[in-house]
Amino acid sequence: MSNRLFQGVVHQMRDAIDRTVGVIDETSAIIACSDLGRVGELSDVVTTESFTAPDAFTRSGWTYKPFGSRPHSEYIVFVEGEDAEADKYASLLAVSLSSIKQYYDEKYDRGNFVKNVILDNILPGDIYLKARELHFNNDANRVVVLIRVSNRTDISAFDVVQNLFPDKAKDFVININETDIALVKEIRQGIDAASIEKLARSIVDTLSSEFFTQAVVGIGTIVEGIKELARSFKEAQVALEVGKVFDTEKAIVSYDNLGIARLIYQLPTTLCEMFLKEVFKKSSIDALDQETLFTIQRFFENNLNVSETSRKLFVHRNTLVYRLEKIKRLTGLDLREFDDAIVFKVALMVKKYLQANPVKY
């Protein structure tokens, strides 16, 4: 569609600019030109590096000017001549074509429509009208997978993810900001959470093993209908933030599996502080040293089983019992009792939450 859009503008410019002008895409092909016979030719002057040039440049009697809406330019306009007038024409054409392309994308591009939906930049009443105008499948099941890149490399994670999901009629890869990329994935009936996590794992592994880019992924819930995509996106954001607090070792966090961590995340900090004071009446949780906290963690991991925990810790059973008694003296909670263990587990999570002070959506 860009080809026809640009060709229409270039054709109208032909009489106003008494020079050959045209547009080259990322494949080095001429996609629009005032000399129709050149459309489809491959340029032997333009290279991949040409699209990253910040300003106009000249080659072999022509002036070139990159333009586009992505982080790096998608197109290059060319004008016959290397003089100041050619430079002026190239700059004017680049600005005009870029503005027209942006307007067209905002009005007709499905990817831009999906981005506006998940970011709540479109009125609810306009969603279905716009979907019908774009012939967008409103009834399909979809899920939002949010990829957050934690280290910067020369490789564009956006391009990598886009290449992994090339079906632009069903899957939409959206650049949210410098670190976040949203994948809006259409899924068929019967797909379970494990399959979606497997898909997320393939993204993380590809970025890590092939491009040395570390990323974490948050998965929202599966929703039906375009209007619900904003909810799935917010859930994916919450999954990432909660995972950053409570599951720092996990690269993939699903909103459905957050459990009690999601509840704690939604509590106001003042209520959390009151809870800690009520639980630890004898002394603060800070009175417990690292060795004691490590023992507690292993005790929970082994389902409050004293014998199994002592075996895993390579300590005598009586040593572990002594440590548990010490915890009881300090906190008033006997971790061998199920109710006390639950309270203590929640208190540890609340403490972790207060220390992290995560961003809320």
C-alpha positions, 0 to 999 in steps of 0.5 A: 500500500505504501508503494501506491501511496508514495507513487501518487505523491511522486506523480503529482510532484513531477510537474512541480519539480523538474527532476527525477525523484523517487523512493527506495525501500529497505530491500534497495528496490525503487518502489516509486519514481517520477520516471515510471520505467525505473520502478522495480529497479534495485539501487546499487548505491543504497546499502543497509548502512544508508538507512541509518544515515542521520542526514541527506547524502550524495552519490554519483549525481543524486541526493538521498534522504532517509525517512520513516517512523521506526527507530531506523529509517524505512525508506530513502527519497532520492532526487536528481542532482547534488546541488543545494536545490536537490538537497532542499527537494529531498528534505521537503519530500522526506517530510511530506512522505513521512507525514503522509505515511504516518497519517495513513498508518494511523487511519488504516494500519491494523497494527497501529489500531491494536496498539491504540486498543491495548494502550487505551488510546481509543474510545470503547465505542469506536473500537468495533466501528474501527475493527469493522472498517479494517476488516479485523476479526473481532471474535478471535481468542488472543493473548498479550505477551509482554517482552521486556529487554533487560540489557541493550545490544546492537540487535533490535529485539523488536525486529527479532520478535517480528521475524519470529511471528511473521503472520501480520494478519493474525499476530501483532508485534508492537513497540511500547517503549525502549524496553517493552515489546508487546506481542498480541497473539491470536490463538486457536480454541483449546490452547492451554497456558502451558503452550503459551508459556512454551511460546514465551520460552522460545522467545526468551531462548532465541533472544538469549542464545542467538542474539545475547539479549536478556529478556523477561516475559509477562503473560496476560490471560486469554481474552475473547474480543478486541475490546478485552485486549487492554485488560490482557495487556495490563495483566501482562504488565502486572505479571512482570512487575510482580515477578520482579518482586517475588520471582526474580529468578523466573524469566517467564511470569504468567498472570494466572500463576501469581497466586497470593503475590498478586493479592499482596501487590494490590494492597496499600503500603500502610496496610502492609506495614500495619500487618507486619507490626501485628504479626511480629509483636515480640520483635521485628522480622529484621531480627532474623539473620540470613542463616535463619531466613535460609532455613525457613525458606528450605522448611517451606520448600519441603512442606514443613517436613522437619526430617526432609528439611534437615536432610536437605540442609545436611544438619541433625534433626535436633539442630533444625528443631532448635532453630525453629524454637529460636524463631518461635521465641523471637517472633511468637510463631511456631512454623511447625503449625500450619496456621503460623507457617501461613502467616509467616510466609505471607509476612515474608512476602509483604516485607519483600514487597515493601522493600521493592516498592514496585510500579503499579498499573 
